[in-house]
Amino acid sequence: MRGRGRTVASALADALAARPEAQASALTLAFAEACGPRLSREASARGLLKDGRLLVLASTAEWAAQIAVLERPLCDRVNARLGRTAVAGLEVRVAPERR
């Protein structure tokens, strides 16, 4: 039987959303799903800051600028995915270079 195509992030976010000890993982997966496959390869959520913003690391300054432009829709998708207001905004930074 074939169903609607779902991403791994979507299935994992559903499984983890109800578990209090897994809220950070659910948030990270919800962000990846909100971004879609292309953008999620260039950005990753690292956790909530004290002010309720989600810390996001982008691979380049160009991707950081793109994420900043998409801040409101991304936050809305993450919150809708989690079924609650978990993210007040984004703090986007460029990831340090890997050596």
N, C-alpha and C positions, 0 to 999 in steps of 0.2 A: 504494500500500500504506500503510495506516495503522498507526502504532505507538502506543506509550504516550506520552501527552502529556508533554513535558519543557519545563522553563523554559530560557530563554537562559542563565541563570546555571549551570544544571546542565550544559549542553552545553559551555560555556566552561570550567567547572571541570574537566571530564573532559579537555579538550584541553590544558589548562595544567598539570595535576597532575604529569605526568611530566617537565616541563621545569624544571630547577633555577633558571634565571634568571627564571622566571615564578611562583615559589612565593608571593610576596606577592599577586599577582593571583589565584592559585588560592584563597588563604586568604580574600580579600575576597569572591570569588564563592561560596565554600562557606558563608560567613556569611550572605550574602543568601539563598541557597537554604534554609539552616537556619531563617531567620526567616519565610520565606513572603512572599507579595506585599504584604500589608498592613503588617506590621511592618518590612519592608525599605524601605518608603517613609519611615519615621520614624526609622530608625537606619542607620548605616553603619560598617563596620569600617575602621580607619585604619592598623592594623599591630600587630605584636607588640612588647610591652615587654620589657625585659631579663629580667624575672622569668617570662616565658612567658605572661603574660596578654595578651589581645587588647584593644586600645583601641577602644572603641565610642563614637561620638557620637550622641546622641539629640536629636530636634528639640525636646523639651520635658522638663521635670522629671517629668511624669506618665509619659511613655514611658520615661524613664530608670529609673523605679521598676519599671515592668512588665518591662523587660529584666533588671533585677537579680533579680527573682523567677524569671525563666526561665533564669538563668545556667547551671545544670547541664545541663538538656536541650539548650540551644543549643550548649554546648561539646561535649557528646556527639555531636550531629548533625554539627558541623563536623569533629570528629576522625574520625568514621565516614566522612564524605564524602571526606576526604583520605586515609583508609586508614592513618593514623598518629596518634599523640598530638602534636598541634601546638599546642594551646591548653590551658593549665592553668586558666584562669579568664577573667573579663571585668573590665575597668576601664571603667565606664560614666560618661560625662560628658555634660553638656548642651552642645550646640553653641552657639557664640556667635551672637548675632543678626546677620543679614545686613542691611546698610544699602543 
